[in-house]
């Protein structure tokens, strides 16, 4: 039987230093959660290669390592979650890439256009995502209907149609008449709990990075913070801190400064195929 192959990261210590992980290397859920959280705090989701630099995007691990670790850039789902699976496998976890369908404002499911991570540990399965351009679990979510809360956020899974798994979360619904914040259930994505190899995402990556893609039409960057998140889309810089959202319009001449100061992103050159 032929096996799925995943390339290891070139330098595990350098990758862990990039995300600021200093914990133990035991294969536990606690450490898995810590790796997910550290990655989201350190590495931004961003589309600069598509929208500003107009460079082809390679999903080969050496190229992704050079971009994210050595040049301290970010990337989008096909890049970040692909590299993260290789990090987890090099770390010692049993991790594979999975195909996902994002949930939008439509009555039916959209096409497969996202890459996630499935981890198998101690007889259980977990989903992790460090390359989502929006609200995502800051931990590895067990494939269980039991609600799981870490770092102040709650996620869980429900069974979807035809074997797909439905990731759900509690979303802040604002302040009610009583003066207290309330939450509501929300769908995040669906994913197929079977392994896919890196080559399976090449065609999707070509579509996502094409000149006509939304990633190419606007600058996009998001990043988790310890008390919320921040994002830049088009010309709007948004912060959410302690459930309070603030939007600020950024003049074109200040875009580079915001990307540098808030996301530590600045022009750089790195190897491409």
C-alpha positions in Angstrom: 0.0 0.0 0.0 1.3 3.5 -0.9 1.5 6.0 1.9 0.7 9.7 2.3 3.9 11.6 2.6 4.5 15.0 4.4 7.9 16.8 4.3 9.4 17.7 7.8 10.2 21.3 8.5 13.9 22.0 8.0 14.5 23.3 11.5 12.1 22.6 14.3 13.8 24.7 16.9 13.8 27.8 14.5 10.1 27.3 13.9 9.3 27.0 17.6 11.3 30.2 18.2 9.4 31.9 15.4 6.1 31.3 17.2 7.5 31.8 20.7 6.8 28.3 21.9 8.9 27.4 25.0 6.9 24.6 26.4 7.7 20.9 26.7 7.8 18.5 23.8 5.5 15.9 25.3 2.7 14.8 22.9 -0.2 16.1 25.0 -3.4 18.0 24.2 -2.2 20.8 26.4 0.9 21.3 24.4 -1.0 20.9 21.1 -3.3 23.7 22.3 -0.3 25.8 23.2 1.2 25.4 19.8 -2.0 26.4 18.1 -2.4 29.5 20.3 1.2 30.5 20.0 1.1 30.2 16.2 -2.1 32.4 15.9 -0.5 35.1 18.1 2.8 35.2 16.1 2.0 34.5 12.5 -0.5 36.6 10.6 -3.0 35.4 8.0 -2.1 37.7 5.0 -2.5 38.0 1.3 0.4 40.3 0.4 2.0 38.0 -2.2 -1.3 38.1 -4.1 -2.3 41.7 -3.6 0.9 43.6 -3.4 3.9 41.6 -4.6 2.1 39.6 -7.3 4.3 36.6 -6.7 3.4 32.9 -7.3 2.7 31.0 -4.1 4.5 27.7 -3.6 3.2 25.2 -1.2 6.5 23.3 -1.0 7.6 23.1 2.7 11.1 24.6 2.1 9.6 27.6 0.4 7.0 28.0 3.1 9.6 27.7 5.9 11.7 30.3 4.3 8.8 32.7 3.9 7.2 32.2 7.3 10.1 31.3 9.6 13.2 32.9 8.1 11.5 36.1 6.7 8.8 36.3 9.4 5.9 36.6 6.9 2.5 35.1 7.1 0.3 33.5 4.5 -3.2 32.1 3.9 -4.7 28.7 4.7 -3.0 26.6 2.0 0.4 27.9 3.2 0.0 28.2 7.0 -2.0 25.1 7.7 0.2 23.1 5.3 3.4 24.3 7.2 1.7 23.7 10.5 0.9 20.1 9.8 4.6 19.6 8.9 5.5 21.3 12.2 3.2 19.0 14.2 4.5 15.9 12.4 8.1 16.9 13.0 7.2 17.6 16.6 5.9 14.0 16.8 2.1 14.4 16.5 0.1 12.3 14.1 -1.3 15.1 11.9 -2.7 15.3 8.4 -4.2 18.0 6.1 -7.9 18.0 5.5 -10.3 19.7 3.0 -12.8 22.2 4.4 -15.9 24.0 3.2 -16.5 27.5 4.6 -19.9 28.5 5.8 -21.3 31.6 4.1 -24.6 33.4 3.9 -26.1 30.8 1.6 -28.7 28.0 1.9 -26.3 25.3 0.6 -22.6 24.5 1.4 -20.0 26.3 -0.8 -17.1 24.6 -2.6 -14.0 23.2 -0.9 -11.7 26.2 -0.6 -9.9 25.8 2.7 -7.2 23.7 4.3 -7.3 22.6 7.9 -5.4 20.2 10.2 -6.6 16.9 11.7 -4.6 15.5 14.7 -5.0 12.0 16.1 -3.9 11.7 19.7 -4.5 9.1 22.4 -7.4 7.6 20.5 -9.2 10.9 19.9 -9.3 13.3 16.9 -8.8 17.0 17.0 -9.2 19.8 14.4 -6.8 22.8 14.4 -6.5 25.8 12.1 -3.8 28.5 12.1 -4.6 29.9 8.7 -8.2 31.2 8.9 -8.9 34.8 8.0 -11.4 35.4 10.8 -12.6 34.0 14.1 -11.2 30.5 14.7 -10.6 28.3 17.7 -7.4 29.3 19.6 -6.9 25.6 20.4 -7.3 22.1 19.0 -11.0 21.2 19.0 -11.9 17.6 19.8 -14.3 16.0 17.3 -17.0 15.8 20.0 -20.4 17.5 20.6 -19.1 18.4 24.1 -18.5 22.2 24.3 -14.9 23.0 24.8 -13.6 26.3 26.2 -10.0 27.4 26.2 -8.5 30.9 26.2 -12.1 32.3 26.8 -13.6 30.8 23.6 -16.0 27.9 23.1 -16.1 25.5 20.1 -17.5 22.0 19.4 -18.4 19.7 16.6 -21.7 18.4 15.3 -22.2 15.7 12.6 -22.8 17.1 9.2 -24.3 15.5 6.1 -22.5 12.7 4.2 -19.8 12.3 6.8 -18.7 15.9 7.0 -18.0 17.4 10.4 -19.5 20.8 11.4 -17.4 23.1 13.5 -19.5 25.4 15.6 -18.8 28.2 18.1 -20.3 30.6 20.5 -20.3 34.0 18.9 -20.7 37.3 20.8 -24.2 38.6 20.0 -23.7 42.0 21.7 -25.1 43.5 24.8 -28.7 42.9 25.7 -31.3 45.0 27.5 -30.0 43.7 30.8 -26.6 45.3 30.2 -24.9 41.9 29.9 -23.2 40.4 26.9 -24.9 37.4 25.3 -23.7 34.7 22.9 -25.3 32.8 20.1 -24.4 29.5 18.3 -22.7 29.9 14.9 -21.4 27.6 12.2 -17.8 28.1 11.2 -16.9 25.4 8.6 -17.4 21.8 7.5 -14.5 19.4 7.0 -13.9 15.9 5.7 -12.1 13.8 8.4 -9.8 12.0 5.9 -6.2 12.7 5.0 -5.2 14.7 1.9 -1.6 15.3 0.7 0.0 18.6 -0.1 -0.4 18.1 -3.9 -4.2 18.0 -3.5 -4.2 21.7 -2.7 -2.2 22.9 -5.6 -5.2 23.4 -7.9 -7.1 25.3 -5.2 -4.1 27.4 -4.5 -3.8 28.4 -8.1 -7.4 29.5 -8.1 -7.0 31.4 -4.8 -3.9 33.2 -5.9 -5.1 34.1 -9.4 -5.3 37.8 -10.4 -9.1 37.6 -10.4 -9.2 36.2 -6.8 -10.5 38.3 -3.9 -7.0 37.8 -2.3 -5.5 39.6 -5.3 -8.0 42.4 -5.4 -7.5 43.7 -1.8 -4.9 43.7 0.9 -5.9 41.4 3.7 -4.2 40.6 7.0 -5.6 39.3 10.3 -4.0 38.3 13.6 -5.1 37.1 17.0 -4.2 39.2 20.0 -4.3 38.2 23.7 -7.5 40.1 24.2 -9.2 39.8 20.8 -8.0 40.2 17.2 -7.1 42.7 14.6 -7.5 42.8 10.9 -6.8 45.0 7.9 -9.0 44.6 4.8 -9.0 46.9 1.8 -8.5 50.2 3.6 -10.1 49.4 7.0 -8.1 48.5 10.1 -10.3 46.7 12.7 -9.6 45.8 16.3 -11.8 43.8 18.6 -10.7 44.1 22.2 -12.8 42.7 25.1 -15.8 42.3 22.8 -15.6 45.9 21.6 -15.0 46.5 17.9 -13.4 49.6 16.4 -13.0 50.3 12.7 -10.6 52.9 11.4 -10.2 54.0 7.7 -6.5 54.0 6.7 -5.3 56.4 3.9 -3.4 54.7 1.1 -0.1 56.4 2.1 -0.4 54.8 5.6 -1.1 51.2 4.6 2.5 50.1 4.7 3.0 51.7 8.1 -0.1 49.9 9.5 1.1 46.5 8.1 4.5 47.0 9.6 3.5 48.4 13.0 0.5 46.1 13.6 1.4 42.9 11.8 5.1 43.1 11.5 4.8 42.9 7.7 7.2 44.7 5.4 8.5 44.1 1.9 11.0 41.3 1.6 12.3 38.9 -1.0 12.3 35.2 -0.6 12.9 32.2 -2.9 10.1 31.2 -5.3 10.1 28.4 -7.8 
